Amino acid sequence: MEIWKESQLKQLTFAREIETAYPILLQFAQNIGFNFCAVSLTSNNRNADFKILQINNYPKEWNQLYEKESYRKVDPVVTHCNRSMLPIVWTEELFSPTPLLWDAQQEHGLRHGWSQSFHHEASGLCSILSLARKNGPLSPLELYEHFGYMFYATSHLSDLFARSLPKLPKKPEHPHLSPRELEVLKLSALGKTAYEIARILCLSERTVNYHVQNVIIKLNVCNKISAVIAPSRCGLLDAPNP
């Protein structure tokens, strides 16, 4: 590995924010012959209020046009990157369903490019790193030489941004109820008394009341009625006994 590549890789590794990582990526892009570098991060499993993060050095006019025409919705590069982590080269064939987008990119100097995505499973983030230039198509050798750096960079960006997001609330864990406790609760939900439940399950009435009391303690409720309602709401009484 060339010394400058190793140096920039170390700098990227130590970057703790997207804003400090981007200049390193831009310098790398320029060192290997690209004019433009773009980073975008989207989320697949967060709410609609999540805003797409986009940082690039594209021409200002192009960014305004891309936003105005809502090109992101039909961009085949974005579509590919949202579903695959394989690198994608920008070609006229790829953009054949959206010729206006292809022509507009050409006019603004984004003539030859490629993109790499990374899907951050824990957070649902999808990061996309794109490099583009005005002249000279990409060669297979370029893709081979720089794929490792691109893939590491996109994964690192996802990790950096994921750390900055508020943690998603954990789903509440339901207390473990034994098969016998569930049987008692199900019969109680049907309106059976402790005496009737005891006869059905071949238990003593005292044992039935013991199970009910255990459930009340486990669910942190105040009485038998609440002990029946709580597991009913979370679906415990609908499931078959383990």
N, C-alpha and C positions, 0 to 999 in steps of 0.2 A: 504494500500500500504506500502511495506517495506520502511524503511528510506532511504536506498541507492538508491532505484528506484526513490523516490521522489526527492532526491538530484540530480541525473543524469538528470531527466526530467527538473528540473529548469536550470541546466547548459546548456542543449540543447536549451531550450527556449531563453536563453540569448546569445547563439552563433550567431554571425552575418556573419560568413563566413563558407563555406563548410569545409575549412581546419581546423577550430577550432571545428566544429561539429563532424567531423569523429572520432577523438580520443575518444570522449564521447560515440559514437555508438559502437566503438570497445570494450571499457571497459564494456559496457552493455552486448555485445554479450558474452564476456568471463565470465562475472558474472553469466550468465544463462546457461553456459555449452557449448558454441560454440567456435571453434578454429578460425574461419574465419568470416570476415565481409566485404561486398562489397557494394559500392555505384556506380550507374551509372545514368547519366542524358542524355536524348536525346530530340530532338525536332521534332514534327510532322508537324509544319507549317512554319519553317524557311528554308532558302536556303541551298543548298548543302554544302556550306562552313562551316556550323555549325559543330563543332567538338564535338564528344561524350566525356563527362567527365567521367572518371573512376578512382575510388580510392578503393583499396582493400589491404589486406595482404595475398592474395593467394600466393602460391609458385611461384617464378620468372619463373621457367620452364613452369608452367601451363599457365601463362599469355602470354609467348612467343608462346607457341603452339596454344593457343586460337586465337591469332592474326594471326599467320602464316596460320592456316587452315581455317580462316574466319568462325569460329564456330558461331559467333554472328548471321550470316545470317540464320542458321538452328536451333539455340538454341530454344527449345520449351518453356523454361521459359521466354525468351525475347518476343517471339511471344504472349504468354498469357498475360504478363504484359503490352504490348503495347495496348491491347484491353480491358483489364479488371482490376479492382482494387480489385478483390478478391484475397486472399493469395493463393499461389500455393506451394505444397510440392513436392520436387524432388523425383520421383519414377522411377523405371526401366520401368514401363508401360508408363509413360509420355515421356520417352526418347526412346521408342520403334522405332520411325521412324529414330532415329539417334543413333544407338547402338555404333558406334565408339566414339561419344562424351561422352556417358555414361561411357564406359569402360575407357576412358582417365581421366575423372573426378575421377573415383574410384582409379585409379593408383596414382593420385596426392593427395589423402587424402580428396577429396571433396565428401564424401560418403553419407552424410545425410544433407539435407538442405531445406530451404524454402525461398520464396521471396514474397515481398509485393511491389506493385506499387502505385503511386499517379499521377493522370493526372491534371496538373495545367492548367485549362481552359483558363485563361487570356493570358498566354504566349505560350501555346501549348507544354509545357515541360512534359516529362514523367520521373519521378524518380523511380528507382528500388533499394530497399534495400534487400540484401540477407545475410542470416546467414547460415554457414555450419560447420560441424564437422567431425572428422575422425571416431568416434565410437558412436553407439547408435541411433536407429531410433527415429524420433519425435513422441511424443504421442499427442493425441487430447487435453489433459490437458495443455500441453505446448503452443499449438496454442491459446487456449482460454485465458491463463494467460497473454500472451505477445502480442496478436494481437493489443490491443489498443496502446501500446508503438510503435510498428512497424508502424502502420498507421499514428500516429502523427509524427513520425520521418521522414517518406517519404514525408509527406505534408510540413513539415518544411524545408526540403532540397530543395524541388521545389521552395518554396517561397524565400529562401535565394538566390538561383541561378537566379531566375527570376529578382530579384532586381539588380543583377550585369549586366544584359544584357542591351544593348542600346535599348531604346524604339523604337518600330516599328512606322514608320511615319503614321500619321492618314490620312485616305482618305480625300481628299479635299471635303468640303461641298459646294454643289451648291446653289446659291442664290434662294430663293423661288420666282417663277413667278406665277402670278395669271392665272386662266383659260383664261381670256380675253387676257392677254399678250401673252400666248402661241398660242392662235388662230391667233392673229395678226402676230406673228413670222412665224407660219406655212404657212400662206398665202403669207407672204413676201418671204419665201423660194421658193415658187412656181412662183415667179416673178411678183406677183400682186403689183400694185401701191397703194399708200395711198387712192386715189380716188376709186379704184376698191374694196379695202378691206372695205372701208366705206359702199359701196353699198351692199356688200355681208353680212356684219354683222349688217346692219341697224344702222350705227353710223355716226357721222359727221366726215369729214376728219380731223378736228382739234383734235377730240378725238383719232383717230387712231394714229396721230403723237404724241399725249400725251403719249400713251402706249409705242410707240417705244422709246421715250425719257426716260421713266422710266426704260425700259429694258437696255438701254445703260448705265444708271447710276448704276443699280444693278449689271451688269456684268463687270463694269469698263472697257468698250471698247470705241472706239472713234467714231464709226459711225454705221449706220443701217446694213451695210454688215457684220461687225464684230459681231453685235448683233445676227445675224442669224447664223453665222458660229459657235460661241462659244457653244450655247446650242445643236446644231446639233452634235458636236463632243462628247458631254457627254451623248447623247441619249435622251435628254429632248423632242426633237421634234418627237421622234419615239413613245413615250408613249401616251396613250389616255389621254385626258384632265381629270383632277380630278373633 
